[in-house]
Amino acid sequence: MTVTTIQESKGAAGGVWVAALIFLPPALLLFTVFVILPIGEAAWYGFYNWDGYNRPQNFVGLKNYISLFNNSSFRTALLNNLIIIAVSLAIQLPLALAMALLLARRAFGSVAFRLIFFLPYILADVAAGLIFRFIFDGDYGPLSGATQALGFGPVYMLASPTWAMVALLVVIVWKYFGFHMMLFIAGLQGIDRNLYEAAEIDGAGAFQRFRFVTIPQLSPMIKLSVFFSVIGALQFFDVVVPLTGGGPFNATNTMVSFLYLFGITRMRVGFGSAVGVVLFVICVTFAFGYRRLLMRDD
Amino acid sequence: MKFRTFALASMGVALGATAAFADTTIRWLHLSNDDAGTVELYNKIIHDFEAENKGVKIQLQDLENEAFKAKLPTMLQSEKDRPNIFYSWGGGVMRAQAKAGFLEDITAAAAPLANTISPTALEAFQVDGKTYGVPQNTGEVVFFYNKKLFAQAGVKAEDIKTWDDFLAAVKKIKAAGITPIIVGGGEKWPMHFYWSYLVMRVGGAHALDDAKAGKDGGFKNATFVEAGKRLHELAALEPFQAGYLSTSHPQAEGMFGDGKGAIELMGQWLLTAQGPNAADGKGQPIDNIGIFSFPTLPGGKGEATDTLGGINGWLVGKGAPKETAEFLKFFSQEKYQREAAAKGVYIPVVKGTESAIENPVLKQIGADLAKTKYHQNFFDQDLGPSVGRVVNDISVAVAAGKMSPEDGAAAVQQAWDEQ
C-alpha cells in the first residue's frame, strides 16, 4: 500500500515535470517577449535622448529623469493621480458599498438597477470620454442647457483647469463605481446569514450588524476593491484624452496621458520611457507593498 | 534534401512569376483625410503613368492623419514596410528622417523640377542641399472674416493694416455685441498661428533661423518675448468665444460656419471645412467670406506680404525603386496640377497653376503666395514635434495670462536645447 503510494506520487511528480517542460516554454517565451523585454527596453531607452528613429545613441544618463521631475506638467499629472486615488477611495468606494447594500437583497427591481449601475463600466472609455465631452460642452451640452434654463449663464467646465478636473473625477466615479458595487454585492451574498441572526439575538442594532458583521466579513473584497481602485487610478488614461486632451494648460493630465502627450506625440521616446519607468516603479511598489501588508491572508 | 530543392525551386518560380506580372511596385502612402476629389485625381495620374510605363505598378495606401504620424516612424524602420512615397509637412520631422538615413536622395532626378516649381517650395524638401522629396501643395494662414458681421459692426477689412488697427477693429466688433475672434484653443495649435505671425512681423524673415542658430539668446531674445506680449495684449481684450480653451478645431470651424464669430486666423482649409462642420452642414456662402493679411507691427522687421503656411509634399523612402522619382515628376506636371487648382482641392506649387483656381478666396490666397518674398512653414512643423508642441503649449498659456511672455520664450529655448 505504502509502496504503491510512493510510486504513484513519484510518477505524478515526474508527470508534473514533463507537463512543465511542455507547457511552460510557450508561456514563458510569450511573457518574456511581450512583458520582460519591453520593460527592460523602456528602462534602457530612459537613459537616452532618442526620437524613435534608428537605435538610441545619444546617452544622457539621468537627464530625462531630472527634467521629468523639474517639469511642472509632470508634477501636476502626479498630483492628479493622487487626487484620483483619493476620490476613488473617499467617494467612489463608499458610494459603491452603499449601492451594494441596497441592491444585494433580492428586492423588486434590484437586478435591473445592478445592471444599470454596471453599464457605464462596460462602455468603452473613449466613448465615455466623448459622451461627457458633449455633456459638459458649454455651447451645446445638456449641462450648460440646464444652467441656462435656470437663469444662469452657460458653463464651460472643460475650459477651466479646476472644473475640468472636477468633470474628469465625475466621469471616473460614474464609470467605475458600478464595478466595485458588483464586487461588493458578490461579497455580501457570500456572508453567512446565520451571523446576522446570531448578532440580532445578541441584541445588535442595524449599525452594529453593519460594523461588526458586514465590514469584517467583507474586508477581503474591500481590500481587493481598494487595490483595483489604486492601480486603476495610477494607470488611468483612456477617458482623459477624448474628454480634455490633458488640458487646459496640461492641468488634467494623468501620468499615462502625460507619457502619451509628452513622450509619444512629441517623439521623445527616451523621455517617455523615463515616465514609464517611474510609473512602473510606483505601481510595482504599491502592488507588492499592499499585498504584503494587507492581503497576506487572502 | 529533395524537399529543400523543391521548395527553393518553387520559391524561384513564385518570385519569377511576380516579376513577370509587375517588375516594380511603388507603394504610395497618403492621408485618408484627403477629400474624394484629390483621391480621384491621384488615381487618374496613377492610371496614366501605368499606361505609359509598362511593368510599373503603383499601390495607393492611406492612413488617418494622427495614425500616420504615430505609425510612420515604425514603418520607416522596416525595409519591407517602408513606403516608397509618403506625405510630409517638411520641417524638423523630415530633417530627423533624413538624418536617420530613411530618405532616398533624388537630387539628380528631381533637378528639372526647378523649371516648374518655385525655389522656396523645392527648398522645403531639401536637407543640406540634397533633395529628398517633391512639394505638392502650399497654403496660407490668414485672417478669414464674415463680411456681414463686419458690416454690422461697421468695420472695414481694408482698413486693417497695423496691429493697432486690428486691436481697434476687435474692440469695435465686441462693442457691437459680436464675438470678434474664434479660436480652437483646446487643440492649442490654432493659437500658435498668432504667436508665429507675431514673431514673423516683429523679427522679420531671419528671426526663426537666427534663434535656431542660437544668436542673440536664441528663442529667449526680445523678438519672441515681444510676440508673447502682443499676443497677451490681444487676449486681454477678451476677443475669443466663451470657453475657447476647450474648443476643438472642428468645433471652431463650425462656429465660423454658423456665423458665431467674425474672424478666424486659419489655413486655407477653413474654406472647405467650415461648411461640413456648421450646424446646417452648409456654413457661410463663399461670397460672405473675405480675407485680410496679418497686420504689421510698428517698428517690426516683417512685411505685410510675408506669409505663414504649409508646404506639403512627398518624400521618397530609402531604397525606393528608381521609377519613384520619375513618377513624382510625372505627378508634378502642369496639366494635373492645373486640374487640382481648378477643382479647388489644394493650391499646387507648380508655377502658373494659380490662374486655374476658380474659388475667389482661394484665388486671392494664390495671389498672396505668388508675391510673397518670405514664406514660413508652420512653426510646429519647422521646429519638429518636440519643440513645436511646446510652442503650441506656450502660445495658449501666454495668451491666457497663465505664463509670462518671458517664461514662454524661455520654455521654447529649453525645449530646443533638450531635443
Interface residues (C-beta under 8 A of the other chain):
Chain A: N49 D51 G52 Y53 N54 S67 D137 G138 D139 P154 Y156 L158 A159 S160 A164 T244 G245 G247 P248 F249 N250 L261 I264 T265 R266 M267 R268
Chain B: K69 A70 P73 L76 Q77 V93 A96 Q97 K99 A100 G101 F102 G185 G186 E187 K188 A242 G243 Y244 L245 S246 T247 Q251 M255 G384 P385 S386 R389 D393 V396 A397 A400 K402 E418 Q419
